[in-house]
Amino acid sequence: MQVAIDGPASAGKSTVAKIIAKKLGFIYIDTGAMYRACTLIAKKEHIDYGDEARILEAINQNKIEFKSETGEQKVYVAGEDVSLAIRTPEITENVSQVSALKGVREKMVELQREMAGSTNVIMDGRDIGTTVLPDAELKIFLVASVHSRAKRRLLDYAEKGIHEDLAKIEHDIAERDYKDSHRAISPLKKADDAVEVDTTNMSIDEVVDDILAKINAKMAK
């Protein structure tokens, strides 16, 4: 079974998808982390974030992998754990530019479909239901207010020891929403057959329970 979870930045996609995957024994694929890894590769190689050819060349030389360690999924680039490095403000601010590059998207979509294979998978991102897994049995589109998403990101940064201003985060999220929904290649868009879930006033547990019920209903058919 394939479950696609799409939505804007900090709507809770990754957190929810990880929990559900663990509960159901599904393989979880964090596509956002893959694009963040591409952005980090560009940064480390001192490549301009708009230089598609050089970024693609660097991606081919720096393997991106997911590994499960003590119940947690880690992201590796060229054998190095970059799980925290891909979550810094600089990567967050520039990932939209890198992920909008046609060649980078094609490369990542190819890898994502390869990872999905023939196993039970839950995948989250911006274009999973529309582009990556268009035939997924269940498509969820998570939404939430900019303010509530900014507060979540502020807490997330604080846990990592990163101090940011709430107003700046709100501005960055609104800007990211615009970039993601207006890019020419695979823009952030709700699939016609996706179910919308507004997480603004919901706890993580409530969102998980809501989506689990929808998955179980599909699997029971």
Secondary structure, DSSP 8 states (H G I E B T S, - for coil): -EEEEE-STTSSHHHHHHHHHHHHT-EEEEHHHHHHHHHHHHHHTT--TT-HHHHHHHHHHS-EEEEEETTEEEEEETTEE-TTGGGSHHHHHHHHHHHT-HHHHHHHHHHHHHHHTTS-EEEEESSIIIII-TT-SEEEEEE--HHHHHHHHHHHHHHTT----HHHHHHHHHHHHHHHHH-SSS-S---TT-EEEE-TT--HHHHHHHHHHHHHHHHH-
